[in-house]
Amino acid sequence: MRITRVLGAAALMFGLAATPAAADSSPSPSASTDSEAPTTAGTSFRTATEIEQGQTATADGSAGDYLYWSFPADAGQRPTVRATVKLPEAHAAETWQVDVYDGLRRRQACQYGAQTRTAAAGAGSVELACVLRTVRAWSEPWANDPLPGTYYVRLTVVDLTTGDLGLPVRAELRADSKDVGGAAAVDGSLAEPLVPGIAVTSADDEDGSSASAVLSSIEPDDGWSSGWWSDRWVWTALGGALAALAGVGGYALTRGAGRPSRVPPGA
């Protein structure tokens, strides 16, 4: 009976601890509705149009233009960028490409996805995708790991005929993330996310107040976590609890073993 109680308590604690860990693995919810999504794109890193994860941004442009957007990504997220380019009815074969850069403007490699694709002559559209590596809370200075902060997306055509240069196109772009959780947790965190201008602070005003001159105003809905929390805490606590319960169970099984049996006097 005592062993059954110990095992029952262990199963209950396992279920309670696994619940938040399972929740961390679900995709992040949409930040806002598509009706609020931007309808223009920037032409450089400095003028990149800010979008939230879960939005489908649109933009009209011309073949040969560079289209830029930016979005926030926090530690433990694995961003996926999808782009669709709607082409005019008559055109020759052309190749489009989507590139993703981090807050330091380092080009990030795609784990998988059709980052570059060629649209056949007369094709109505071309779809691109780039799944980045999981964003880390901290990394060595020499490494090229994706870090928390602003990410830039550049969409452009890399191969087309001269006659198609300048033809009107319409682009759609969406950024989403999957929360990976403690599987990607590291022992460390950045002092600040890699957001352009976050370290620049204006001088105090005459009334004593101050304002931050941040070039990018977007951030995750729940703020920048900087990797302080992951489901590793849950599994560490669970492991300690199970070890304690195993010790109690072992004691219950072996208690009294090896002790001489007491014989009543005169027996």
URFENDA-V901833 format. One line per field, one symbol per residue. ss: DSSP state (H for helix, E for strand, - for the rest). phi: phi as a letter, one per 20 degrees, with the letter a starting at -180 (. if undefined). A space follows every 10 residues. Layout:
BEGIN
ss = ???
phi = ???
END
This chain:
BEGIN
ss = -HHHHHHHHH HHHHHHHHHH HHHH--E--- ---HHH---- -E------EE -----EEEEE EE----EEEE EEE---EEEE EEEEEE---- ---EEEEEEE E-----EE-E EE---EEEE- ----EEEEEE EE---E---- ------E-EE EEEEEEEEE- -HHH---EEE EEEEEEEEE- HHHH------ ---E------ E--------- -E-------- ---------- -HHHHHHHHH HHHHHHHHHH HHHH------ -------
phi = .fffffffff ffffffffff ffffefffff faeffeffdc cfdaffdgfe cefnedecae bcfofddccb bebdgnedfc dcccdedffd aefbddbdcc cefemefefe faoefcbdef gnffacdcbb defffefabf geedffcgqe dddddaedbb fffefnffcc dccbccbdee nffdfcerbf fbfedgnfee cfffffenec ceeefcdebg geneelmfcb ffffffffff ffffffffff fffdfnfnef fedggnf
END
